[in-house]
């Protein structure tokens, strides 16, 4: 029984550490293109569960549908250059817009992205590598399962 408990604990520890955040290295980013994904469905479902009345639920459902429709028509790509320049390309409604800003990796191994004229990444956000996806976390939000903003590697 003791051996079974030890084995179970060990397996749980390995599973947890496999899903833990990893420090980002410059080689993980430089010269690569990442697609920004913003998943609001879980957040809106939580708001829907907390709604007090029918009207509130109706408004939340309407807003969720509208935002989902808009987000389906927007693509945002991050291209990390070796000179710490970040090219942010937005495709929306048949238009293309390009912004530039700076990026760096802090002492904790987290990706940090500076703001530009029309792009704000929230300077308190840190981005961590988790299962080949870069996940945005605020300083006070260290739980990876709650993150709904992340980057997916789409190559060069």
N, C-alpha and C positions, 0 to 999 in steps of 0.2 A: 504494500500500500504506500509506504514511504517513497519507494522508487517511482511509483506511478505519479504521485504528487510532485516529485522533483522533476520528472519528465514533462508533466503538464506545465509546470511553472517555466521550465526552460523553453518549451515550444511557444508559450505566450510571450516570453521576453524576446525571442527571435522574431516572432511575427510583429511585435510592437516596434522593434528597432528597425525592421525592414521598411516600415512605413514612416519612420521618423524623418524629419527634415535633414537635409545634408547641406553642407557648406557649398556655395557655388564657386567655381574656379573660372578664371578669365577664359580658359579654353572651352568651357561649356557654352560660352556666349559669342565670343569674337568671330565675326564673319558669318553668323547664323541668323536665320529669320524665324521669328516666333509669332504665332497668331494669338491675339488677346481674346479670351473668352470670358464673358460675363454672364453668369447663370443666376437669374433672379427668381426662378420658379420656386426654389425651396424657401427663399425669404418671403415671397408672397403667400405661399401656402401657410407659413407660420402666422403671418398677419391675418390670413383668412380664418385660421383656427381660433385666433384671439378676438375676432370681430364680435361685437355685442349684439348686433341686430341685422335684419335682412338688408336694409339700405346700405349699411357698411360693407357687407359681403358683396353686394351687387357692384358697388364702386370699386372694390378691390379686384373683383373678377374682370371688370371692364378695363381698368388700368393695366392689369396683367396682360390681357389680350392685346392691348394697344402697344405696350412696351415690347412684348414678344414679337409682334409684327415689325416694329421698327428695328429691333436688334437683328432680326433675320435678314434685313436689308443693309446691314452695316458690317464691314470687315475691317479690322484694325491689325496691322502688322508692325512688329518691332524688329528692326535690323540693327544689331550691335556691331559697331565698327571698332577696329583695333585702337583707334585714337580716343576711345571713350566717348565717341559721339553716337547718339542713338537717333536713328531715323524712324519716325513714326508715320506710317502711311495709312490713311483712312480712305476707304472706298464706301461712298454712301450716295444713294439716289443718282447713280450714274456719274458721279463726280469723284475726283481723286484729289486729296489734299495731303501735303507732306510737311511735317514739322521736324525740327531738330532740337535735341536737348542733350544733356550729358548723363552718363551712367558711371557707376563705380561699385566696387565690392567693399563693404566695410570690414572692420576688424573681426566681426563675428561670422564672416563668410556669407553675409546676406547681400543680395543685389539691391542697390539704391538707385532711384531714378529721379533726376532733377525736374523741375517744372519748366515749361516753355510758355510762350504767349497764349496759346489756346489749348494747352495740354497740362493737366494737373494730375500728378500721381499720388498726392498726399505725402508730404515729406516724412510722415511718421510710419509709412508703409515700408516693410522689409519683405523682400521676395526670397523664398527658399526653394530649393530643388527637392521635389518629392515624387518618387516614382516616375522620373523623366518628364515631369511637369513642373513649371515654376509657379509657385503659389504665393499670392500676396497676403501678408498678415500685418495687422497693426500691432504696435508695441503692446497694447493691452489685450490683444486677441491672439493667443498662442495655440488655439485649438484648430488643427488643420481641417477637420471635418466641417467647420463652419465657414470656410473660405469659399466665396463664390466668384472670385476673380483669379484667373490663372492664365499662364502662357503655355502653348503647345508648340513644340519644335516642328517646323515645316521645312527644314533644310536650309539650303543656301540660296 
